[in-house]
């Protein structure tokens, strides 16, 4: 096996603490040709689809990749902006804001960057770039508050696979979940309060999370329980009674049973129950994307209104809101506890290395 080193290494580099934030990913363009490789990478991940590999290979390559890219491209075109994918834009903005916040808070050489689990910028490329820039201690924060194997677990798999062929490994920490982190809960509650101040309250508040197959829960995945806890904590912070809110799950595909209740079915049924106004928030998404803007803000809105609902409002994700950045920075600081890169000045280190015969 050939192990990867850092051709950019120099003893004159200032050692840094690195923070890598990640999200799911996005195609390079809202076109069929760009969607096919993106979907192939995503749906080939065994963490995402737990089906025997040979059977799934036949289904994926023989059916899904011949149908879904065109449909997905059409959906992406409805949310694409001049700057690109909303998820990419928001994640970049989050990383930039965290860079400024952590440098200010820590007074240490801290480097923040972002990567996507699928598509670009790829995790392996960004890790290499961070190491080339002097990162010696690396903390990875997948921006999924609630842990699930297909999200946080898959991100860890990608990091582990990258590390398995590196010659020099950094010190490493990984934040697997933060579904009940107090600052995150307060940021979510305040986002909803701010919406209420402008638009008023609705008959019911829906917490909608991305779904997973029910079988994952049955096999021990904690995602469902963590979603329920997040909803409970946010509802308590808002002072909501049980009948004023509910938790549901969206984005299912295929014939297998997924986590219930389903968001679309709930929205179709609420008007007949006398719920004439509804607000939907998506605490499991750290940044607005196709699943929130188009699926919730448009598709599920139409389901509700066509069923007789009178007022539907989608409450945007936390994105790069200052309170969200403050919460994430606090989470990162808590998990950096004890880490420092203090030591000899780079110039001194370089001189000592040169005296010992080092060439760079």
Helices and strands as residue ranges (DSSP letters): E 16-26, H 32-43, H 53-59, I 60-64, H 65-77, H 86-106, E 110-119, H 123-132, E 135-142, I 149-153, H 154-163, E 171-175, H 182-199, E 204-210, H 214-218, H 223-238, G 242-244, E 245-250, H 263-270, G 271-273, E 277-281, H 290-290, I 291-300, H 301-306, E 311-315, H 322-335, H 346-355
